[in-house]
Amino acid sequence: MKIEGVLVPLVTPFKNDQIDFTSYKKMIDYYISQGVSGLIPLGTTGESPTVSEYEMEELIEKTMEYNNNRVPVYVGLGGNNTNKVIHKLKLVEKNKVNGILSVCPYYNRPGQRGIFEHFLKISEATSLNIIIYNIPYRTGRNIENETIFKLAEIKNIVGIKDSCGDIKQTTDLLLNPPENFSILTGEDALFYTTLTLGGDGGILASAHLKTKEFIEVFNAVKNNNHLLALETWKSLYSFIPLLFEEPNPAPIKYCLNKLAIIDSPEVRLPLTEITSQLKEKLNKALSDC
């Protein structure tokens, strides 16, 4: 069954440098009530590089407890050491998650063969479904479409979060999609475009806010009502850039705190609180809502 719809890569709420599980439960209940198609803890938006191995295990356990089998859960798990990723897989597999979201190896800049072998080894080490994540402006290496097609032939590699930053590459993939393979945008501003070109949905940090509107855009396109989707999308499109004007997820956490969905906008270093200038812009945007 293909993955589709709006999936939220959850922020990790912190309070006094501890994970705030009261806020986390509130978030999970809220997004499920809004109608999201899945949850993704421990992605980049979840500040996964700053989460300890102990915290990672606890966060996955609490995610599954709070979710209570209501929507699919894909855990963010990637890295540039293949064996280390496979080791961490064993921690993830203790819980009944649906799969993992795994980013292209970063920093050491492997070639296409290395990228393929990396994901092949991970796929052979688990029965979990795998969504690969292509975001070359963070990782330093693009997963080319030829490699994506080869990876899509592997049974438990079931989709991609596409943030390649190249509209031609994205369009070529959407117009010639691998069979039974989900193409989900990670470029929030390309959500409508991706859907109208045949994409399956998005893993969208901005869908922490105006969640129902994102879902309305998805449903309208799926029902072939592109004009209705476009009208909703126009209001979303102008809001999205504000959430990335400073490093993600600090602006989103600020908004969630203002809306009383989480108790604190706290982020962990090297991220910092947003500036007063951005706070003013976000306050205005939230009041306009």
Backbone as a ProteinNet text record, in pm:
[ID]
protein_1_A
[PRIMARY]
MKIEGVLVPLVTPFKNDQIDFTSYKKMIDYYISQGVSGLIPLGTTGESPTVSEYEMEELIEKTMEYNNNRVPVYVGLGGNNTNKVIHKLKLVEKNKVNGILSVCPYYNRPGQRGIFEHFLKISEATSLNIIIYNIPYRTGRNIENETIFKLAEIKNIVGIKDSCGDIKQTTDLLLNPPENFSILTGEDALFYTTLTLGGDGGILASAHLKTKEFIEVFNAVKNNNHLLALETWKSLYSFIPLLFEEPNPAPIKYCLNKLAIIDSPEVRLPLTEITSQLKEKLNKALSDC
[TERTIARY]
85	0	88.6	69.3	155.8	133.5	242	234.9	189.1	87.4	40.1	-22.8	-41.9	-103.6	-2.8	-42.4	41.7	96.7	228.9	296.8	375	371.4	435.5	564.8	678.5	805.4	812.9	773.9	746.9	868.1	844.3	945.5	958.5	1074.3	1093.3	1084.4	977	964.6	1060.3	1134.4	1226.3	1180.4	1212.3	1184.7	1294.6	1372	1486.8	1582.3	1602.9	1695.2	1654.5	1527.9	1473.6	1360.7	1337	1223	1094.3	1007.1	880.5	774.2	755.9	665.7	518.3	488	349	310.3	398.3	372.3	374.9	462.3	474.9	346	287.3	160.2	50.2	49.5	-49.4	-35	89.1	114.5	61.3	94	52.2	-100.2	-166.6	-313.7	-369.7	-306.6	-355.2	-342.2	-225.1	-206	-288.5	-308.3	-396.1	-539	-581	-717.2	-736.4	-628.5	-636.5	-648.7	-608.1	-623.7	-496.4	-379.4	-254.1	-245.9	-165	-152	-38.6	41.8	152	235.4	315.8	403.7	548	639.6	781.1	858.9	889.7	976.1	1123	1205.9	1351.4	1404.5	1332.9	1389.5	1475.2	1518.1	1593.9	1510.6	1380.9	1290.9	1278.7	1301.8	1301.3	1434.7	1527.3	1660.4	1733.5	1721.4	1778.1	1928.3	2010.6	2152.8	2181	2086.4	2109.5	2040.7	1978.5	1906.7	1997.9	2015.9	2102.9	2038.7	2119.6	2067.2	1959.7	1981	1879.3	1750	1763.4	1644.9	1575.5	1654.8	1598.3	1508.1	1557.9	1477.7	1349.5	1362.8	1245.4	1145.3	1195	1106.4	1028.9	1094.3	1023.8	917.7	954.1	857.9	734.8	758.6	647	564	630.1	555.7	455.7	502.3	415.3	304.6	339.3	238.2	130.4	171.5	75.9	-4	60.8	-7.3	-111.9	-77.2	-170	-230.1	-140.4	-179.1	-279.7	-285.5	-383.9	-336.6	-208.3	-154	-16	32.9	167.8	275.6	383	496.9	624.9	699.3	828.8	934.3	1032.3	1133.3	1249.4	1293.3	1410.7	1534.9	1602.2	1723.8	1815.9	1920.6	2016.2	2153.7	2249.4	2384.7	2484	2610.1	2715.4	2809.6	2765.5	2835.7	2734.2	2740.8	2637.9	2620.8	2732.1	2723.5	2659.1	2685.6	2625.5	2474.4	2430.3	2286.5	2221.4	2286.8	2232.8	2225.3	2325.2	2322.6	2201.3	2176.9	2064.5	1930.1	1929.4	1806.7	1751.7	1841.9	1798.3	1721	1756.8	1682.8	1542.9	1534.9	1406.5	1314.4	1372.4	1292.2	1228	1271.2	1208	1062.6	1031.3	896.2	828.5	695.3	621.9	599.5	711.7	701.3	677.4	630.4	604.4	729.9	826	947.7	1037.3	1134.8	1227.8	1234.3	1270.2	1305.2	1455.5	1527.1	1672.9	1738.2	1814.2	1875.9	1997.1	2024.2	2144.7	2268.2	2367.6	2490.2	2549.6	2585.5	2629.6	2778.3	2832.9	2968.6	3079.2	3076.5	3184.4	3159.5	3046.4	3018.6	3046.4	2974.5	2992.7	2942.7	2993	2942	2808.9	2751.9	2620.5	2626.1	2735.2	2746.8	2748.3	2821.6	2825.7	2690.2	2615.3	2480.4	2391	2398.1	2316.5	2352.5	2480.9	2524.5	2485.9	2492.7	2452.6	2307.8	2217.7	2075.9	2046.4	2120.5	2102.6	2135	2247.2	2286.9	2184.2	2131.5	2028.8	1903.7	1864.7	1743	1757.9	1878.3	1902.5	1905.7	1924.5	1937.1	1804.7	1697.1	1568.6	1452.1	1340.5	1216.5	1130.3	1176.8	1101.2	1098.9	992.9	988.3	1084.1	1141.1	1239.1	1195.3	1187.5	1172	1308.8	1364.9	1493.9	1471.4	1571.4	1557	1670.8	1633	1732	1729.1	1834.8	1841	1986.6	2031.9	2174.7	2229.5	2145.1	2199.7	2232.7	2190.8	2235.2	2342.6	2329.1	2418.4	2545.2	2540.3	2655.1	2657.1	2553.3	2550	2406.7	2381.2	2249.2	2231.6	2112.2	2076.5	2014.2	2084.3	2036.6	1918.9	1835.6	1716.1	1748.4	1858.1	1897	1918.4	1978.8	1999.7	1867.8	1779.8	1648.3	1571.2	1577.6	1508.4	1564.4	1695	1755.4	1712.9	1712.1	1671.8	1524.4	1442.3	1298.7	1267.8	1363.2	1344.6	1358.5	1416.1	1434.2	1301.9	1259.5	1123.1	1084.2	1171.3	1130	1175.9	1228.3	1248.8	1125.8	1038.9	902	872.4	966.7	937.5	1055.9	1034.3	1138.2	1077.8	1150.5	1123.9	1216.5	1158.5	1235.7	1254.3	1377.6	1415.7	1540.8	1541.5	1664	1700.3	1601.7	1630.6	1645.6	1615.7	1627.6	1491.1	1417.8	1281.7	1277.2	1381.6	1384.9	1397.5	1486.6	1501.5	1371.3	1311.2	1184.9	1076.2	1064.2	961.5	985	1108.6	1140.6	1100.5	1123.7	1087.7	936.1	866.1	720.4	649.9	704.1	640.4	674.5	776.6	815.3	839.1	736.4	757.3	783.2	870	884.4	752.3	729.3	603.6	595.3	477.4	452	555.2	585.6	688.9	633.6	635	574.8	674.6	630.8	712.8	648.7	716.5	666.8	761.6	709.5	798.8	838.5	963.1	1010.6	1033.8	1006.4	1014	873.3	849.3	713.3	650.3	730	678.4	643.9	683.2	652	540.9	470.4	368.1	259.9	201.5	95.3	148.5	264	324.2	347.1	400.8	426.1	297.8	193.6	66.1	8.7	14.1	-46.8	32.9	157.6	239.3	232.5	145.3	124.4	188.3	246.9	309.7	209.5	261.6	176	150.2	218.2	197.8	324.1	337.1	454.4	484.4	612.6	659.6	699	612.6	616.5	627.8	741	759.2	654.4	622.6	525.1	385.2	356.9	224.6	203	303.3	278.4	172.5	163.7	71.4	-23.2	-143.7	-243.5	-255.7	-251	-247.3	-365.9	-484.6	-604.4	-601.6	-543.6	-535.2	-443.7	-332.5	-245.3	-319.7	-395.1	-471.7	-581.1	-642.1	-744.6	-685.6	-565.7	-499.7	-479.9	-429.7	-408.8	-539.3	-643	-771.1	-832.6	-821.4	-880.3	-811.7	-679.2	-607.2	-643.5	-649.3	-682.5	-823.5	-910.5	-1047.8	-1060.5	-944.5	-938.5	-999.3	-998.9	-1047.3	-925	-847.7	-721	-741.3	-850.9	-874.6	-905.1	-984.1	-1010.7	-881.6	-800.6	-671.9	-582.9	-584.3	-499.6	-539.8	-668.2	-713.4	-665.8	-675.3	-625.3	-474.2	-409.5	-263.7	-207.9	-276.5	-227.5	-207.8	-299.2	-286.9	-173.1	-148.5	-39.3	95.8	100.9	228.9	300.2	224.9	286.7	332.3	278.4	310	436	457	565.2	703.7	742.8	879.7	914.7	817	842.9	895.2	849.8	887.6	1030.1	1089.2	1226.3	1319.3	1271.9	1353.5	1475.6	1460.1	1571.2	1570.3	1681.1	1694.5	1578.4	1529.2	1424	1479.7	1401.1	1259	1231	1327.2	1306.7	1182.5	1158.7	1036.5	908	909.1	790.5	764.7	870.9	854.3	801.5	846.1	794.6	643.5	599.8	455.9	376.9	428.2	357.4	344.6	446.7	440.3	336.6	333.7	235.5	93.3	76	-56.7	-88	4.1	-13.2	-20.3	43.5	52.1	172.1	279.9	393.1	420.5	483.2	500.5	619.8	713.4	833.6	883.9	940.2	999	1145.3	1190.5	1332	1388.4	1507.5	1583.8	1719.6	1789.4	1921.5	2029.7	2137.4	2252.1	2302.2	2345.2	2382	2266.5	2142.5	2030.1	2003.7	1945.4	1915	1774.4	1725	1593.6	1589.5	1472.5	1460.5	1473.3	1501.1	1520.7	1388	1397.5	1277.3	1208.7	1289.2	1230.4	1140.5	1187.8	1105.7	985.1	1002.7	888.6	775.1	810.5	708.2	633.8	709.2	646	554.3	601.6	521.1	398.1	414.3	298.2	188.7	230.2	133.8	66	148.2	93.6	-4.2	28.9	-59.3	-187.6	-178.9	-299.8	-389.3	-326.6	-404.1	-479.5	-426.4	-494.6	-624.1
-118.8	0	123.8	212.9	330	428.3	497.7	603.3	729.6	795.3	917.4	1008.7	1134.7	1231.5	1325.3	1383.9	1479.8	1410.5	1397.4	1340.1	1451.6	1452.8	1560.1	1508.4	1572.3	1538.3	1612.1	1546.1	1609.9	1681.4	1801.5	1864.2	1782.6	1793.1	1733.3	1845.8	1851.5	1961.7	1942.4	2047.9	2045.4	2144.6	2113.4	2203.9	2183	2287.8	2278.3	2166.5	2159.3	2064.9	1918.2	1895.2	1759	1749.4	1629.4	1612.4	1629	1714.6	1744.9	1649.7	1538.3	1436.1	1474.1	1561.6	1609.7	1685.9	1776.5	1849.6	1755.1	1657.3	1563.8	1484.7	1439.8	1367.4	1458.6	1583	1679.5	1699	1709.5	1724	1606.4	1486.8	1366.8	1358.9	1381.1	1378.8	1486.4	1603.5	1714.6	1682.6	1636.7	1614	1497.3	1397.4	1287.6	1337.6	1423	1478	1565.1	1625.6	1709.5	1626	1498	1410	1378	1391	1361.5	1213.4	1184.3	1046.7	969.9	1038.6	970.7	1067.6	1011.5	1089.5	1042.8	1139.4	1106.5	1172.3	1095.5	1148.7	1135.8	1220.2	1209.5	1239.8	1324.2	1377.3	1498.6	1568.5	1691.7	1792.1	1802.5	1892.6	1852.4	1724.8	1676.7	1692.6	1766	1792.1	1662.7	1561.8	1430.3	1430.5	1519.9	1517.3	1550.2	1615.8	1655.6	1562.2	1455.4	1361.1	1241.7	1210.6	1099.4	965.2	859.6	726.5	684.9	717.7	686.2	763	891.1	973.2	922.7	878.5	825.5	705.7	612.9	494.9	533.9	624.6	666.8	739.5	822.4	898.8	805.7	704.1	608.5	533.5	487.9	415.4	501	626.9	715.5	747.9	761.4	786.9	674.7	551	437.1	425.1	456.1	452	557.8	680.7	789.8	774.1	722.8	704.3	593.8	485.3	374.2	319.8	300.4	237.8	318.7	449.3	529.6	568.2	603.1	637.8	573.5	557.4	502	592.3	530.2	601.7	556.9	655.3	631.3	710.1	640	702.9	753.2	875.4	926.8	853.4	788	713.2	709.1	788.9	791.2	823.4	832.1	864.5	838.3	869	848.1	735.9	653.3	530.7	418.2	340.7	240.2	142.6	94	-4.3	54.7	182.4	247.9	261.9	293.9	302.1	166.2	60.4	-75.2	-111	-69.7	-93.4	-24.2	100.2	173.9	116.9	51.1	-13.4	-108.9	-176.1	-274.4	-206.9	-82.9	-8.2	26.9	64.4	102.2	-18.9	-133	-253.8	-310.9	-263.6	-309.4	-263.3	-160.9	-104.7	-136	-137.4	-175.9	-55.7	4	116.9	64.3	151.4	109.7	112.1	194.6	201	314.6	346.9	455.2	552.3	674.1	775.9	793	762.3	754.6	846.9	943.6	1045.3	990	1047.4	1013.7	1038.9	952.1	974.5	1112.1	1181.9	1320.8	1334.4	1445.3	1491.9	1416.2	1281.8	1210.1	1192.7	1241.8	1257.1	1130.1	1021.6	899.8	918.4	836.2	834.7	761.6	754.6	690.3	542.4	474.8	333.7	320.2	411.6	408.5	435.3	530	559.8	437	374.3	255.2	143.9	118.1	10.2	39.8	165.8	205.8	166.9	207.3	177.2	28.4	-37.2	-181.8	-256.2	-221	-288	-264.3	-142.2	-113.8	-196.5	-202.9	-277.6	-426.3	-478.1	-620.6	-650.9	-546.5	-565.8	-554.8	-522	-500.6	-539.5	-570.9	-593.7	-467.3	-362.5	-237.5	-170.9	-97.5	-17	101.6	141.7	249.7	356.9	480.9	598	663.6	674.3	741.8	892.3	967.3	1112.5	1178.7	1252.3	1318.9	1468.4	1521.4	1664.4	1711.1	1722.1	1746.1	1876.9	1979.3	2104.3	2093.7	1986	1957.9	1848.4	1749.3	1632.5	1647.4	1732.7	1746.8	1648.5	1563.6	1465.6	1439.4	1448.6	1423.4	1274.6	1222.9	1088.8	1105.7	1065.9	1085.3	993.7	1034.1	956.2	813.1	794	657.3	569.7	627.8	554.1	531.1	630.2	615.7	500.1	489.8	379.8	244	234.3	108.1	75.5	177	155.5	115.9	171.8	143.3	-2.3	-72.2	-213.7	-302	-247.7	-322.9	-324	-440.7	-461.3	-366.6	-346.3	-265.8	-120.6	-77.8	65.5	114.1	184.9	205.4	348.2	441.4	578.3	670	795.7	897	1026.2	1090.5	1230.1	1312.3	1380	1448.9	1595.7	1630.2	1770.7	1799.3	1750.1	1756.7	1899.4	1990	2128.2	2154.5	2053.8	2065.4	2031.5	2133.2	2109.8	2017.8	2020.1	1930.4	1785.5	1759.9	1623.7	1576.4	1664	1629.6	1599.9	1685.6	1666.9	1538.4	1511.7	1387.7	1265.1	1271.3	1158.2	1144.3	1256.7	1252.9	1206.4	1242.1	1204	1061.4	1004.2	865.8	791.1	778.3	725.2	574.3	527.2	382.2	321.5	198.6	131.5	105.8	129.8	104.7	172.4	296.7	372.8	511.8	554.9	683.3	797.4	902.8	1023.6	1132.8	1168.3	1264.9	1383.6	1502.3	1617.2	1653.8	1697.7	1755.1	1903.5	1953.2	2097.3	2152.9	2212.2	2252.3	2342.2	2432.5	2527.6	2460.5	2335.5	2262.2	2159.4	2167.6	2067.8	2063.6	2177.2	2181.1	2135.3	2183.8	2145.7	1994.9	1939.1	1795.3	1715.6	1756	1684.2	1688.9	1806.7	1820.5	1747.1	1715	1635.8	1486.1	1450.7	1309.2	1258.5	1347.6	1306.1	1252	1183.6	1113.5	1191.1	1304.4	1382	1451.5	1474.9	1545.6	1515.1	1522.5	1519.5	1662.5	1735.4	1881.2	1938.5	2002.8	2066.8	2174.9	2251.9	2360.1	2311.1	2182.4	2129.6	2114.3	2149.8	2166.1	2274.6	2367.9	2479.6	2473.7	2521.9	2517.3	2375.5	2279	2138.1	2100.9	2143.7	2107.3	2164	2284.3	2343.7	2262.2	2213.1	2126.8	2000.6	1944.9	1823.8	1854.6	1972.7	2013.5	2023.2	2076.9	2084.7	1944.7	1853.6	1715.2	1651.6	1662.1	1597.8	1657.4	1789.7	1853.8	1808.1	1798.8	1752.4	1607.6	1524.7	1383.9	1367.2	1464.3	1461.5	1539.9	1570.6	1642.1	1781.7	1841.5	1978.8	2069.1	2086.2	2158.6	2307.4	2363	2505.9	2534	2447.6	2461.5	2447	2348.6	2327.3	2449.6	2510.8	2627.3	2744.7	2765.6	2875.9	2857.9	2736.4	2708.8	2722.4	2674.9	2677.1	2819.2	2912.3	3051	3108.2	3078.3	3130.3	3063.6	2936.8	2864.4	2908	2931.3	2956.1	3079.5	3182.1	3304.7	3289.1	3192.6	3171.1	3085.8	2991.5	2893.2	2956.7	3054.2	3108	3163.6	3217.3	3269.7	3162.3	3039.2	2929.7	2881.5	2927.8	2887.2	3007.8	3123.3	3244	3234.4	3160.3	3126.8	2975.3	2916.8	2770.4	2694	2597.5	2505	2413.8	2385.6	2413.9	2530.9	2618.8	2725.2	2811.3	2854.5	2932.8	2853.4	2725.1	2641.4	2623.7	2599.5	2583.9	2712.4	2825.8	2952.8	2961.1	2927	2932.9	2832.1	2710.5	2608.5	2649.7	2716.2	2765.4	2877.4	2968.1	3076.8	3021.2	2910.1	2850	2752.6	2741.9	2655.6	2507.5	2469.7	2326.9	2264.3	2340.4	2296.2	2403.4	2362	2453	2546.4	2515.1	2597.6	2594.7	2706.9	2709.2	2665.3	2606.2	2574.1	2484.3	2519.5	2435	2407.6	2308.7	2275.6	2330.5	2374.2	2419.8	2308.1	2345.8	2480.3	2568	2521.6	2608.3	2705.1	2817.9	2920.2	2973.8	3045.1	3109.2	3206.8	3224.1	3314.8	3460	3546.4	3688.5	3758.9	3873.2	3951.9	3997.7	4022.2	4064.8	3955.9	3831.5	3722.4	3697.4	3713.2	3697.5	3792.1	3915	4014.5	3968.6	3919.9	3873.6	3755	3660.7	3541.9	3577.8	3669.4	3713.3	3770.5	3851	3908.5	3800.1	3704.8	3596.3	3511.8	3485.2	3405.3	3480	3610.9	3690.2	3698.6	3702.5	3704.7	3575.1	3467.8	3338.1	3335
0	0	0	-97.3	-110.1	4.9	38.3	138.6	68.8	122.1	60.6	165.5	126.2	215.3	278	389.9	462.9	586.6	591.5	707	777.1	909.4	985.7	1049.9	1017.4	1083.4	1216.5	1322.7	1450.8	1510.3	1564.8	1648.3	1776.4	1839.5	1971.6	2074.7	2153.2	2249.4	2367.9	2399.4	2512.8	2618.1	2743	2854.5	2957.5	2981.1	3072.8	3029.4	2896.9	2833.8	2849	2882.2	2885.3	2784.1	2730.8	2640.7	2721.2	2671.7	2737.8	2682.6	2749.4	2697.8	2714	2806.5	2817.3	2691.1	2647.6	2522.3	2402.8	2407.4	2294.9	2275.4	2384.6	2374.1	2319.4	2367.8	2318.9	2168	2120	1976.3	1896.8	1942.3	1869	1860.9	1972.3	1971.8	1879	1880.8	1798.6	1649.9	1606.4	1462.3	1410.5	1493.1	1451.6	1439.2	1532.1	1524.7	1401.5	1352.3	1232.3	1104.6	1111.2	996.2	920.2	985.2	913.8	878.3	776.8	727.9	793.6	874.8	941	1021.6	1111.9	1198.3	1179.4	1183.9	1169.9	1283.5	1388.7	1493.7	1454.3	1516.2	1504.3	1364.2	1290.8	1167.9	1199.6	1094.5	1115.7	1194	1161.7	1233.3	1380	1410.2	1548.2	1618.4	1554.1	1612	1649.5	1565.2	1595.8	1625.8	1562.8	1597.7	1744.1	1812.4	1951.4	2051	2001.5	2087	2117.1	2244.6	2283.5	2247.6	2250.1	2217.3	2317	2444.1	2545.4	2516.8	2487.4	2457	2330.8	2232.4	2108.7	2138.3	2220.3	2253.9	2326	2422.4	2498.5	2410.1	2319.7	2231.5	2138.5	2085.5	1998.3	2077.7	2197.8	2281.2	2312.1	2347.9	2380.3	2256.3	2142.1	2017.9	1992.3	2005.9	1978.5	2083.9	2209.1	2315.7	2292.6	2263.8	2246	2115.8	2013.8	1885	1893.3	1963.1	1986.3	1856.6	1757.4	1629.6	1548.1	1570.9	1497.8	1357.5	1342.9	1211.2	1197.3	1074.5	1055.5	1115.8	1161.7	1218.9	1147.4	1095.7	1032.2	1109.8	1162.7	1247.9	1163.1	1189.3	1121.2	1168	1074.8	1108.8	987.3	992.2	881.9	934.8	843.9	885.8	775.5	803.7	704.1	743.6	838.4	875.9	866.3	760	730.6	845.6	901.2	1010.1	1135.3	1160.1	1277.1	1259.2	1136.8	1109.1	1132.2	1086.7	1103.7	1251.8	1329.5	1474.9	1537.5	1499.5	1556.7	1511.6	1396	1348.9	1453.3	1524.2	1623.8	1737.5	1767.5	1869.6	1819.6	1690.8	1631.9	1620.6	1585.8	1561	1686.8	1803.9	1927.3	1936.2	1859.1	1858.7	1726.1	1728.1	1607.4	1516.3	1472.7	1380.5	1239.2	1151.6	1013.4	928.4	966.9	887.2	932.4	847.2	877.9	759.9	792.8	693.3	702.8	595.8	604.2	501.9	553.8	469.7	395.7	279.7	203.2	290.1	287.2	365.4	336.5	442.2	431.1	463.4	428.3	460.8	386.1	389.5	320.2	170.8	121.8	-21.2	-103.9	-76.4	-155.5	-298.9	-389.4	-526.4	-531.6	-651.9	-666.1	-628.2	-657.2	-618.7	-467.1	-399.3	-253.3	-191.6	-249.6	-200	-215.6	-332.8	-356.4	-257.8	-241.1	-152	-6.8	31.9	167.6	194.8	105.9	127.8	107.7	18.9	0.5	129.4	192.4	316.8	427.3	434.9	535.3	507.7	380.7	344.7	375.8	360	387.3	536.6	616.9	761.4	835.3	764	831	741.7	804.5	729.7	729.4	798	801.1	664.2	635.8	514.7	527.6	414.8	413.3	315	364.4	277.7	269.6	150.9	137.4	130.8	172	184.2	108	3.6	-81.6	-57	3.9	35.2	20	-105.9	-132.1	-77.7	-60.9	-7.7	140.7	207	343.3	345.8	260.2	268.4	185.3	82.5	-5.9	-120.9	-130.5	-239.9	-282.8	-413	-470.3	-499.3	-474	-520.5	-658.1	-760.8	-897.6	-927.6	-1022.9	-1053.6	-1094.7	-1165.4	-1205.1	-1082.1	-979	-854.5	-782.7	-784.9	-721.9	-785.9	-918.8	-986.6	-945.4	-928.1	-883.1	-740.2	-655.1	-516.3	-506.2	-594.8	-592.4	-626.4	-684.8	-716	-592.4	-485.6	-361.3	-285.7	-243.6	-194	-81.6	16.9	132.6	125.9	10.1	-13.1	-88.7	-15.8	-64.1	-109.3	-86.6	-126.1	-105.5	-141.3	-127.1	-74.9	14.7	50.1	-38.9	-134.4	-237.6	-203.6	-169.1	-148.7	-229.6	-354	-434.4	-474	-474.2	-508.6	-657.5	-737.8	-883.6	-942.8	-988.4	-1035.5	-1155.8	-1239.1	-1353.8	-1307.6	-1213.2	-1162.3	-1098.1	-1018.2	-953.5	-1056.4	-1156.7	-1259.7	-1337.1	-1374.4	-1446.7	-1364.9	-1233.7	-1147.4	-1136.5	-1121.5	-1106	-1232.2	-1348.1	-1474.4	-1516.7	-1454.4	-1484	-1353.5	-1271.2	-1135.9	-1136.2	-1045.3	-1028.7	-982.6	-1018.5	-984.2	-834.3	-776.6	-634.8	-544.4	-574.5	-503.9	-478.3	-352.7	-316.6	-332.9	-400.6	-415.5	-331.5	-224.2	-126.7	-124.8	-140.9	-140.2	2.3	15.1	139.6	124.6	3.7	-24	-5.7	109.9	144.8	38.6	-18.5	-117.5	-250	-268.5	-392.2	-372.2	-261	-230.9	-338.4	-369.7	-471.1	-606.4	-645.4	-773.8	-780.5	-672.3	-667.4	-684.5	-614.3	-623.1	-763.7	-827.1	-959.7	-1067.5	-1037.2	-1130.5	-1099	-1006.1	-977.6	-851.1	-770.3	-645.3	-545.3	-444.7	-349	-220.4	-202.7	-81.5	-38.8	91.6	139.7	284.8	317.9	456.1	485.7	555.1	555.3	695.5	723.6	853.1	875.3	767.6	783.4	816.7	795.3	826.8	977.5	1058.4	1201.6	1224.5	1129.9	1138.4	1018.4	1034.8	927.1	869.1	958	916.7	828.5	868.4	792	650.2	635.6	501.9	410.2	464.5	384.3	341	433	401.4	300.1	310.7	212.9	72.6	61.1	-69.9	-125.9	-43	-87.4	-134.1	-52	-85.8	-211.9	-227.5	-344.8	-473.2	-470.8	-590.3	-620.1	-516.2	-537	-593.5	-564.4	-618.3	-748.3	-808	-936.7	-931.1	-813.1	-800.3	-778.7	-886.4	-877.3	-848.7	-896.5	-873.9	-726.4	-664.4	-521.1	-442.3	-481.2	-414.8	-428.1	-545.3	-570.1	-481.7	-462	-377.8	-233.7	-182.8	-47.7	-43.1	-149.2	-154.4	-154	-215	-220.3	-80.8	9.4	145.9	221	190.6	255.3	201	71.2	3.5	58.5	92.8	144.2	289.3	359.5	500.5	518.8	427.7	442.5	457.3	374	384.7	522	594.4	727.8	822.3	801.6	891.3	867	755.8	724.4	709.5	754.6	745.6	837	945	1033.3	1051.7	1102.3	1099.2	1162.1	1087.4	1128.7	1240.4	1346.2	1366.9	1461.1	1484.4	1583.4	1554.8	1428.7	1404	1428.9	1392.3	1413	1562.4	1638.6	1783.6	1847.2	1798.3	1850.1	1827.9	1707.4	1675.6	1758.6	1771.8	1849.1	1995	2047.7	2184.7	2197.7	2099.2	2101.7	2095.3	2026.7	2012.3	2125.8	2222.7	2340.7	2306.8	2195.6	2161.3	2230.9	2249.2	2331.2	2436.3	2546.9	2660.5	2646.6	2557.6	2546	2402.2	2354.7	2219.7	2218.3	2326.3	2346.2	2235.3	2188.3	2096	2160.2	2107.5	2158.7	2066.8	2128.5	2050.5	1959.2	1835.6	1792.6	1743.7	1750.6	1716	1831.7	1797.9	1898	1876	1976.3	1968.7	1851	1793	1678.7	1722.9	1627.2	1656.2	1684.2	1747.6	1776.9	1648.8	1542.2	1414.2	1355.7	1362	1309.2	1399.6	1528.7	1619.8	1582.1	1549.4	1510.1	1386	1285.9	1162	1189.6	1270.9	1299.9	1383.9	1476.8	1556.7	1466.7	1369.1	1276.9	1193.9	1143.9	1062	1144	1269.3	1353.6	1385.8	1407.2	1435.1	1312.3	1192.2	1068.6	1047.5	1106.1	1092.1	1173.2
[MASK]
+++++++++++++++++++++++++++++++++++++++++++++++++++++++++++++++++++++++++++++++++++++++++++++++++++++++++++++++++++++++++++++++++++++++++++++++++++++++++++++++++++++++++++++++++++++++++++++++++++++++++++++++++++++++++++++++++++++++++++++++++++++++++++++++++++++++++++++++++++++++++++++++++

